Amino acid sequence: MKKLFITGIGTDIGKTIVSAVVVEALQADYWKPIQSGGLDYSDTERVRNLISNSKSQFHPEQYLFKFPVSPHLAAAMSETSIVTETLIPPATKNHLVIEGAGGLMVPLNGNFLMLDLIKQLDATVILVSKHYLGSINHTLLTAAVLQSNNIPVAGIIFNGNEHLDSETAILNYTQLPLLGKVAFTEVIDKSFVKRHADKIKSNLLKRI
């Protein structure tokens, strides 16, 4: 079974919605190791409420912080620290979708980045990109870091409004496969997630 790590080119890129789509496509389990902020409606709760299948299991977060800031700072503000050795994936025989917090270079403590967590978990990355001014640069930088660290990448999912010129440039320079697109043009509910899951399922199965 595969461990698939959902990371984005920054914050508020749509990792949670994409995570829900991937979970539904594979009927996979879901785990968000660290949640910073949003405890009134966590990402785990949001994904759970967007899934239609009955196979997926939702594993509890290892660290929950009320402050919506970088994990290392959220931990410090909570008068604790993240002990990275304890970040162990839940036991499951199913595919496991792991959602990160922020981007690759987000610190978890003074000497451990989100990038290091991906290595520790021995996970394959699904990269989420969203179009905005500067997103080509941010996507290429993220892809370059992954590639230079020999981290396997299943492909890219573009999120939000379509921008074909940007997508063409990103796919050309990164040489990463396109897994699919998630367009926020309607209400995001179970039917939205199921429809997008059906669209990316075949590409996803070819790459994992």
C-alpha positions in Angstrom: 0.0 0.0 0.0 1.2 3.5 -0.9 1.8 6.5 1.4 0.9 9.6 -0.6 1.9 13.0 0.8 -0.1 15.9 -0.4 2.0 19.1 -0.4 1.5 22.4 -2.0 3.5 25.3 -3.4 2.5 27.4 -0.4 -0.3 28.0 2.1 -4.0 28.2 1.1 -3.3 26.3 -2.2 -6.2 23.8 -1.7 -4.4 20.8 -0.3 -7.4 19.8 1.8 -9.8 19.7 -1.1 -7.2 17.8 -3.3 -6.7 15.4 -0.4 -10.4 14.7 -0.3 -10.4 14.1 -4.1 -7.4 11.7 -3.8 -8.9 9.9 -0.8 -12.2 9.4 -2.7 -10.4 8.3 -5.9 -8.5 5.6 -4.1 -10.9 4.9 -1.2 -7.7 5.6 0.8 -7.2 6.4 4.5 -6.4 10.0 5.5 -4.0 11.3 8.1 -3.0 14.9 8.9 -0.1 14.6 11.4 -0.1 18.3 12.4 -3.0 20.7 12.5 -2.2 24.4 13.2 -5.3 26.5 13.7 -8.9 25.7 12.6 -9.6 23.4 15.5 -13.3 24.3 15.3 -13.5 22.5 11.9 -10.3 20.7 11.3 -9.0 19.5 7.9 -9.7 15.9 9.0 -13.3 16.7 9.7 -13.6 18.6 6.4 -12.2 15.7 4.4 -14.4 13.2 6.3 -17.5 15.2 5.4 -16.6 15.3 1.7 -16.1 11.5 1.3 -18.8 9.3 -0.1 -17.2 5.8 0.2 -17.4 3.8 3.4 -13.9 2.2 3.2 -11.8 5.3 4.1 -10.6 5.6 7.7 -9.7 9.0 9.2 -6.8 8.8 11.6 -6.4 11.3 14.5 -3.8 14.1 14.3 -0.7 13.7 16.3 -0.4 17.4 17.1 -3.2 19.9 17.4 -2.4 23.6 17.9 -4.9 26.4 18.2 -2.6 28.9 16.6 -2.9 29.3 12.8 0.9 29.7 12.2 3.8 27.6 11.2 4.0 24.3 13.2 7.2 25.2 14.9 5.8 28.5 16.1 2.4 27.0 17.0 4.2 24.5 19.2 6.3 27.2 20.9 3.2 29.3 21.5 1.6 26.2 23.0 4.7 25.8 25.3 5.6 22.5 23.7 7.6 21.2 20.8 7.1 18.7 18.0 9.1 15.5 18.6 9.6 14.4 15.0 10.5 10.8 16.0 7.0 10.3 17.2 5.4 11.1 13.8 4.7 7.6 12.8 2.0 6.7 10.2 -1.0 4.9 11.6 -1.2 1.2 10.9 -3.4 0.4 7.9 -3.5 -2.0 5.0 -5.0 0.7 2.9 -3.4 3.4 0.8 -2.7 6.4 3.2 -3.1 10.0 2.1 -1.1 12.3 4.3 -1.7 16.0 4.2 1.1 18.4 5.1 0.9 21.8 6.6 2.0 24.7 4.4 4.8 24.0 1.9 7.9 21.9 1.8 10.2 24.3 3.7 7.9 24.9 6.7 9.7 24.2 9.9 8.4 21.6 12.4 11.1 22.5 15.0 14.5 24.0 15.0 16.1 21.4 12.7 13.4 19.6 10.9 11.3 20.7 7.9 8.2 19.4 6.3 10.5 18.1 3.6 12.3 16.0 6.2 9.0 14.5 7.4 8.3 13.4 3.8 11.7 11.6 3.8 11.1 10.1 7.2 7.7 8.7 6.1 9.2 7.4 2.9 6.2 8.8 1.0 5.4 9.6 -2.6 4.4 13.2 -3.2 1.4 14.6 -5.0 2.2 18.3 -5.7 -0.7 20.8 -5.6 -0.3 24.0 -7.6 -2.7 26.9 -7.8 -2.5 29.7 -10.3 -1.6 33.2 -9.2 1.1 35.7 -10.1 4.3 34.0 -9.1 2.9 30.5 -9.0 5.1 29.2 -11.9 8.2 30.2 -9.9 6.9 28.7 -6.7 5.9 25.5 -8.4 9.2 25.1 -10.2 11.1 25.8 -7.0 9.1 23.2 -5.1 9.5 20.6 -7.8 13.3 21.3 -7.9 13.6 20.7 -4.2 11.7 17.5 -4.4 13.8 16.3 -7.3 17.1 17.3 -5.7 16.2 15.3 -2.6 15.3 12.2 -4.7 11.7 12.3 -3.4 9.3 10.4 -5.7 6.6 12.6 -7.2 3.5 10.9 -8.6 2.5 14.1 -10.4 0.9 17.5 -10.2 -2.7 18.5 -9.6 -3.7 22.0 -10.6 -6.2 23.6 -8.3 -8.6 26.5 -8.9 -9.2 28.5 -12.1 -7.6 27.1 -15.2 -4.6 28.9 -16.8 -3.3 26.9 -19.7 -0.2 29.0 -20.4 1.0 28.5 -16.8 0.2 24.8 -16.8 2.1 24.3 -20.0 5.2 26.1 -18.7 5.1 24.2 -15.4 4.7 20.8 -17.0 7.4 21.5 -19.5 10.0 22.7 -17.0 9.2 20.1 -14.3 8.6 17.2 -16.6 6.1 15.9 -14.0 2.9 14.1 -15.1 -0.4 15.9 -14.9 -2.7 13.9 -12.6 -5.7 16.2 -13.1 -7.3 19.5 -12.3 -9.7 20.6 -9.6 -11.7 23.6 -10.6 -13.5 25.7 -7.9 -16.4 26.7 -10.1 -19.2 25.4 -7.9 -20.2 24.4 -4.4 -17.6 22.0 -2.9 -19.6 19.0 -1.5 -19.5 15.3 -1.8 -20.7 15.2 -5.4 -18.0 17.7 -6.4 -15.3 15.6 -4.8 -16.7 12.3 -6.3 -16.9 13.8 -9.8 -13.2 15.0 -9.6 -12.1 11.8 -8.0 -13.6 9.8 -11.0 -11.7 12.1 -13.4 -8.2 11.6 -11.8 -8.6 8.0 -10.7 -7.1 6.4 -13.8 -4.1 8.8 -14.0 -3.5 8.3 -10.3 -3.5 4.5 -10.4 -1.0 4.6 -13.3 1.4 6.7 -11.2 1.4 5.2 -7.7 
